[in-house]
Amino acid sequence: MRVIVCGAGQVGYGIAERLAAEENDVSVIDTS
């Protein structure tokens, strides 16, 4: 599954990490 996570803070990073571990195609979008 392709997933976009908006925000790379503590919560966003945790969600992205878990989804990637489940073999999902994860993209993270964050402002600098």
N, C-alpha and C positions, 0 to 999 in steps of 0.2 A: 504494500500500500504506500502511496506517496503522501507525505504529511508535511505541512508547513507549521512551524512553531514560531509565533510572534513574541519576541522578547527572549534574551539570553541571560536573564537573571538566575537566581537560585532555583526558582520553580521551573522556568523554561528549560534550563539546562538539564534538570532532573528528568523532565518529561522527554526531552530529546534523547537523552541517554537510554532511558528505558525503552522507548520506541525503536531506537537503533539496535538495541540488543535483541529485539524481537524480529529482526530482519526486515524492518520497514525502511523505505527510502526517505530520510528526514532532511529537511532544509530548515535552517534557523535564520530569522530576520531580526535584526536589532539595529538601533540607532547608535551612532558613536558620539 
